[in-house]
Amino acid sequence: MDATTTALLISAVSLLLAGLSLGWQIAQWLLSAGRAKAALMHGLMQGTGAYVGPVGKGGSPFDLDKLRRQGIDGPPVVGIQVVNHGRAPLSVERVSLCTRGGVMQFVPIGDVLGPELPYRLEPGTNASWYVTEDNAARLAHSSREALGEPVIGVYMTAQLGTGKTVKTPHTLRL
């Protein structure tokens, strides 16, 4: 093997290692931040707590009559659960109730049920915020009637301190 072939081989290996190192640095940078995931919740409030579960892919609301037969009697609520899957804390600045198929939003100022906003969400933790289902029904109805939008239901969003908005993937059909 001559000197030019050896130099070319060493250069190729060096380039490969540099590319792997750059990829590793990018992966570490992406994974070191806070990573928020959101889920849409539905259920009943009672006292200072809520009996809720996640809304499924079909968007059907929970059968609240089954909960009421168990003695759980309170106003129906729609909520967002935000989970921090990242390695750094993140800040939830506000939550919104949005229409799927429309542009209107309901931004609760005093009616939000949950921790006070802005809220610092530590790594590996979650927090939930709720609004009454009446607000969701009024939002969907107003969007359909006043703006003529083809609204199929509602979902929720959480705006983070970074400016990023996290949306719930499922829609509660109303």
N, C-alpha and C positions, 0 to 999 in steps of 0.2 A: 504494500500500500504506500503510495507516494504522499508527499506533504500536502498537496492540494486536496486530495481525497480525505485525508485525516482532518484538515481544517474545515472542509465542507461538512463532514460528519459531526464534528464538535459544534459547529454553528447551528446545524439542524437540531441537535439535542438541546442546545441553549435556547433556541427559539421555542421549542416545545415546552421546556420548563418555564420560560417566561410567560407563555400563554396560559399554562396551568396555574401559575401563581396569580396572574391577573384575574382569571376566572374565580379562584378561591377568594381573593380580596373582594370582588364584587359580591359573591355569595355571602360572605361575612357581613358586608355593609348592609345588604338587603335584609338579612336575618336578624341583625342586631337592633332594629327599630321595633316600635310597637306595631303589632298587626291586629287590627280589629276585624271581627266577624260579627254579623248581626242576625238575630232570629226574631220572627214575628210571633208574638204571644197573644193568647185570647183566653178569657175566663171571667171570673167574678171577684170583685173586691169584697172583703169582709173585715171590718174593723181597720186595723193598721196593716193588714196583709192582703194577699191575693191568691186565689186558687186558679192557676193558669197552666196552660200547656202550649207547645208550639203548634202553629198553623201548618197543616200539611201541604203537599204539592197541589192538591186539588182546590185548596182555598176555602173549603167548607168550614164554617164556624163550629166550635165545640157545641155539643148538645148540652146547653146550660140547664135544661130541665132535670137532667140526671144529677147535677150538682145541687140543685134546689131541693130535690127529693131527699138529699142527705142532710138537709138543714142549713146549707150554705146559701144565705140570702143576702145579696148585695147587688150593686149596679154592675152590669157587664162592662168589661174593659178590654182595650186593645193596647198592646205594649211592644216595646223593643228591648231585647236582651243583647247587650254588647259584651263580647268576650275578647280579652287581650291575649292573643296567642304568641305575641312577640316577646322579646327579651328586655324591652325598655318600657317604662310607663307611657301612657298617652292620656290626653285630656279630651273629654267629651264636653263640647261647648253648648250644644243645643240638640233637641230632638224635634222631629217634624212628622206629622201625619200627612201622607201624600196620596193623590188619586192615581190609580193605574189606568192610563188612557186619557188623562187630563193634565192640567198644569196647576190647578189650585192646591194649596197646602194649608194645613192648620198647624200653627206654631204655638204650642201652649206656653204661656208666660207664667201664670199663677196656678193653672189647672193641672200641671204635670204632677203625677204621683210617683215619687221615687226620690233618690238622693238629689240634693241641691246641685244645680248646674252653675258654673262649670265643675266637672267632677274628674278627679285624677284616678285613672284606672291602672292599677299596678299590674305587672306581668303575671299571667296565669290566673287573673281574677275576672269577675263579671259584675255587671250592674244592670238593673232594669228600670225602665220608666214606663208609665201607663197613662192613658187618657180614657175617658169614658167612651163607651161605644156610641152614645148619643152624638158626641162630636164627630165620630167617624161617619155615622149615618147622615148627619147634616151636611158634612163636607161633600160626600158622594152625591146627595140629592141636589145641593146647590150647584155643584159642578155640572150635573146633567141638565138641570132646569135653566139656570141662569146663563151658562156658557154653551149649552148644547154639546157638551163633550161626551164621547162614548165610554164613560167610566164603567169598569167591570168590578172594581173593588178598591181597597186601600192597602197601602203598605207604609212602613215607617223608615225614617232615615235618622242617622246620628251624624252631626257635623263635628269633626275632630279639631283640635287646636292647630293642626297642621294645615287646615283648610280642606282636607279630604273629607268626602261624604261617604258614609257606609250605608248601603241600602239593604233592607231585608229582601231575600230572594223570592219569598212567597207573597201572595196576595190574599187578603181576607175578602171574600166575595160578599157584598152587601146588596 
